[in-house]
Amino acid sequence: MIADSADQAILDAACSAIDLDDGPVTLLKKHATGIYLHEPAQVVMRVSRGKERERGRTAVAIARWLNEQDFPATEPLDVVQPFDLDDASVTFWHYYPQGDRPAPEPAALGTLLRQLHRLPEPPISLASYRPLVRLGAAQRADHLPDDDRQWLGQRRSELLADYDRLESELGHGFIHGDAYPGNVLWDGDRPILGDWDEIARGPRELDLVNTHQGARFGRSAADRAAFTDAYGWDVTSWPGFSTLRAMRDLHTLAVFIERAAAGDEPASAELRHRIATLQLDQPDASWQSA
């Protein structure tokens, strides 16, 4: 198995629990959750630890409900899950190979979110969206310069206060929580929405801001306009847009702080660049995505 060494034992046990052979497992992505592909079975396994474990349970439940509603969502495997061992938990998902075809356009996400926001309330208890929690923990990292740590703490507090005063035009309800074009996949010829770990209840505008914040990573004005047209409402004209976009900017720092603390020099350089552009109030500055 090609896996993060910390996840090897739980992956072995999880495969045994659902009668998967010890075939090669490839690490697809590693952030708060480790995402692996069991190649022979074409099964995606998501490994969560600590406080992230409950998110995996909720993600499976909500994705099953969404599929029952005929919403185009990634589908959990039809097995008893999650599988728990010590402080870790594994969920199992169908794999959707993308091949060499271009990813779905941002407009596909706009259409999916329009459908999602029109669904009835799910029969599953969802927590209220809590912004910038991970950043709050990450910013205490010892390697951050004191001036940067102080600035991040102050800016985070300002944005949280602004967030509490927002008046939503779309209303509060079930939201994806991490809706951006990278979470849209092809299932045959139809786009589907995946990665349900951040689901919550909150202002629906939260699901619309990430695509526009993607301008920092090269997402074109035409793609952002197509997303807006597909959803049918322009979040950039809403008075709270600047607050939510600034929150998204800060949110993206957490993983780079964690990677920099682990000795990842490219992540450290990108972190310094992002903080500098934020301190200089440069909303159009370009950032690197990895």
Steps between C-alpha positions, in 0.01 A plus 500: 500500500619849414363690796584749769670291768262632766204369299640158404355301791150646471498444123603136541231441762235686300569293187469182702173617658324532163683207334724701271819325395837649593539667163701817441363813665604837361493827692288746303503795740600573858370795698283465809376176342714242324339390172610170345409294195482121529591440139380140440158566655476861375396612847592833661578483871499817711690487831398747771643541848402666825232764464482439125350152555146623556515694175557176311193339658283798412642514147395140434152558639440819303638356176268201528207733557601717203511198272152404622389850392652438154751775562826445304731422793792264544371171642622315809566129462209277607681355801475547875702811566690681628767262625658616827833407655648687795485873412449443127200441277470390137214563258466326163389664174451413137787613279430720200794484257539828316746390232652774289181696441482863616340552840137620508468873447423729797150546355434135588560584866258792476230266370570241771487759777172640369357148526657438841363818653147415382490160672289445812671496836683168544390270785851517643622722780753751369715738699503871428787612280792618714737717297878508540518234773796320344685828451445585866691186599763525226596862567644401838784316321837589653672560166275795407665839559338684790386787278327262258337306782369820656372629166326171418333491841374857468382456142324174587318670790392789277359269234319280752332811643403610147367151425272509804343822368431374146143499369455215255285556193487130410419385852658244731481131423690190397829601330787304350754709690792447258337557163752581230544364146769252608236301688297437182572170321379322191278196548477389140361806324346670802677726752462395865594672823731336754698553822229533763726539805414868559122478481318721748216744545581856410435793265478359148722780370794309651470241223527766229805696611773238448466498123555876489792483743653267241599812304814488713588168336427603142126435469387728221233769516310309231495181707386691807224669301386163360485362855286797607267461202457128568411560865269789415614756760811717523663469841755770410221762508404404857638729777647206691709370210824673601477355852449144378773529239745634760402210727573256218841659449585446867351150498747391232795594721443227759628207295808699393577590862479131589716394205756770574518386863582150373797634302344544156705789361290564185191522725687734731593728210141504372374572852731802530381625162133462587530673836699786346239561228221491758678746726549731201127463413564361151180308413615442142842354588561156347558198722631152425251221567748244638 
